């Protein structure tokens, strides 16, 4: 598989009560920076890998993120990261979305 694109985004939850919503916003932000009509022309399913960085990775509903990704073989990885804004309930979640397509030799 060859990496076609890497897109980055961030999402904010001002209340700190819904980190999954912040992760969804981060994915939407990352995906809004690119258009991938070429995926319809690619033979075989692309692999979509989303990496989410959040202050509390266990608080993210991983299954809720999968439908936000483009069609293909979807995978979500949640790692420690993002930003927990001190003295406020706000959290920032970061996202990267990588799209892989079959290489010519595959």
C-alpha beads as a LAMMPS data file, in Angstrom:
LAMMPS data file: protein, C-alpha beads

106 atoms
105 bonds

1 atom types
1 bond types

-500.0 500.0 xlo xhi
-500.0 500.0 ylo yhi
-500.0 500.0 zlo zhi

Masses

1 110.0

Atoms # bond

1 1 1 0.000 0.000 0.000
2 1 1 1.173 3.511 -0.783
3 1 1 0.204 6.547 1.289
4 1 1 -1.845 8.919 -0.883
5 1 1 -2.565 11.679 1.621
6 1 1 -2.156 12.774 5.221
7 1 1 -4.639 15.341 6.534
8 1 1 -4.576 16.987 9.971
9 1 1 -7.287 18.639 12.025
10 1 1 -8.382 19.578 15.511
11 1 1 -11.637 19.703 17.445
12 1 1 -12.575 21.518 20.623
13 1 1 -14.989 20.598 23.387
14 1 1 -15.506 23.687 25.522
15 1 1 -17.329 21.794 28.279
16 1 1 -14.976 18.826 28.585
17 1 1 -18.035 16.582 28.796
18 1 1 -17.925 15.033 25.304
19 1 1 -14.455 14.129 24.048
20 1 1 -16.005 11.950 21.314
21 1 1 -17.692 15.052 19.859
22 1 1 -14.314 16.813 19.900
23 1 1 -12.761 13.819 18.095
24 1 1 -15.534 13.890 15.468
25 1 1 -14.935 17.612 14.977
26 1 1 -11.200 16.944 14.585
27 1 1 -11.878 14.309 11.924
28 1 1 -14.281 16.627 10.086
29 1 1 -11.678 19.391 10.201
30 1 1 -8.962 17.085 8.821
31 1 1 -11.185 15.766 6.034
32 1 1 -12.409 19.245 5.072
33 1 1 -8.907 20.161 3.889
34 1 1 -8.884 17.678 1.024
35 1 1 -11.059 16.236 -1.704
36 1 1 -10.376 12.689 -2.822
37 1 1 -12.427 11.941 -5.940
38 1 1 -9.579 9.710 -7.122
39 1 1 -10.621 7.077 -4.566
40 1 1 -13.577 6.153 -6.796
41 1 1 -11.060 5.208 -9.523
42 1 1 -8.722 3.126 -7.359
43 1 1 -8.863 -0.621 -7.840
44 1 1 -9.369 -2.258 -4.467
45 1 1 -10.472 -0.708 -1.224
46 1 1 -8.314 2.068 0.164
47 1 1 -7.099 1.776 3.749
48 1 1 -8.146 4.694 5.943
49 1 1 -6.199 5.183 9.175
50 1 1 -7.308 7.860 11.634
51 1 1 -5.089 8.643 14.600
52 1 1 -6.718 10.607 17.400
53 1 1 -4.703 12.359 20.105
54 1 1 -6.770 13.084 23.208
55 1 1 -6.015 13.967 26.842
56 1 1 -8.041 10.933 27.991
57 1 1 -7.998 8.322 25.197
58 1 1 -10.289 5.954 27.120
59 1 1 -13.073 8.577 27.087
60 1 1 -13.377 8.451 23.267
61 1 1 -16.009 6.148 21.730
62 1 1 -13.898 4.584 18.989
63 1 1 -16.858 2.921 17.223
64 1 1 -18.613 6.292 16.875
65 1 1 -15.669 7.623 14.827
66 1 1 -15.646 4.956 12.095
67 1 1 -18.693 6.257 10.156
68 1 1 -17.028 9.695 9.900
69 1 1 -14.248 8.240 7.734
70 1 1 -14.327 7.854 3.935
71 1 1 -15.295 4.455 2.489
72 1 1 -12.636 1.769 2.602
73 1 1 -10.988 -0.402 5.214
74 1 1 -11.277 1.890 8.235
75 1 1 -9.130 1.880 11.338
76 1 1 -9.048 4.272 14.288
77 1 1 -6.119 4.498 16.676
78 1 1 -6.511 6.616 19.831
79 1 1 -3.358 7.796 21.595
80 1 1 -2.539 10.194 24.440
81 1 1 -2.254 13.744 23.139
82 1 1 -4.352 16.782 22.437
83 1 1 -4.593 19.480 25.052
84 1 1 -6.322 19.733 28.404
85 1 1 -6.675 23.491 28.907
86 1 1 -5.724 24.230 32.515
87 1 1 -8.230 25.959 34.784
88 1 1 -11.038 25.379 32.244
89 1 1 -13.117 22.336 31.312
90 1 1 -12.067 22.690 27.627
91 1 1 -10.178 19.960 25.779
92 1 1 -8.617 19.956 22.341
93 1 1 -8.395 16.745 20.319
94 1 1 -6.036 16.348 17.357
95 1 1 -6.601 14.047 14.379
96 1 1 -4.639 12.792 11.427
97 1 1 -6.245 10.885 8.579
98 1 1 -4.046 8.825 6.282
99 1 1 -5.334 7.250 3.079
100 1 1 -3.425 4.340 1.575
101 1 1 -4.064 2.868 -1.886
102 1 1 -2.639 -0.239 -3.535
103 1 1 0.806 0.406 -5.008
104 1 1 1.542 -0.596 -8.565
105 1 1 3.212 -3.814 -7.392
106 1 1 0.273 -4.858 -5.149

Bonds

1 1 1 2
2 1 2 3
3 1 3 4
4 1 4 5
5 1 5 6
6 1 6 7
7 1 7 8
8 1 8 9
9 1 9 10
10 1 10 11
11 1 11 12
12 1 12 13
13 1 13 14
14 1 14 15
15 1 15 16
16 1 16 17
17 1 17 18
18 1 18 19
19 1 19 20
20 1 20 21
21 1 21 22
22 1 22 23
23 1 23 24
24 1 24 25
25 1 25 26
26 1 26 27
27 1 27 28
28 1 28 29
29 1 29 30
30 1 30 31
31 1 31 32
32 1 32 33
33 1 33 34
34 1 34 35
35 1 35 36
36 1 36 37
37 1 37 38
38 1 38 39
39 1 39 40
40 1 40 41
41 1 41 42
42 1 42 43
43 1 43 44
44 1 44 45
45 1 45 46
46 1 46 47
47 1 47 48
48 1 48 49
49 1 49 50
50 1 50 51
51 1 51 52
52 1 52 53
53 1 53 54
54 1 54 55
55 1 55 56
56 1 56 57
57 1 57 58
58 1 58 59
59 1 59 60
60 1 60 61
61 1 61 62
62 1 62 63
63 1 63 64
64 1 64 65
65 1 65 66
66 1 66 67
67 1 67 68
68 1 68 69
69 1 69 70
70 1 70 71
71 1 71 72
72 1 72 73
73 1 73 74
74 1 74 75
75 1 75 76
76 1 76 77
77 1 77 78
78 1 78 79
79 1 79 80
80 1 80 81
81 1 81 82
82 1 82 83
83 1 83 84
84 1 84 85
85 1 85 86
86 1 86 87
87 1 87 88
88 1 88 89
89 1 89 90
90 1 90 91
91 1 91 92
92 1 92 93
93 1 93 94
94 1 94 95
95 1 95 96
96 1 96 97
97 1 97 98
98 1 98 99
99 1 99 100
100 1 100 101
101 1 101 102
102 1 102 103
103 1 103 104
104 1 104 105
105 1 105 106
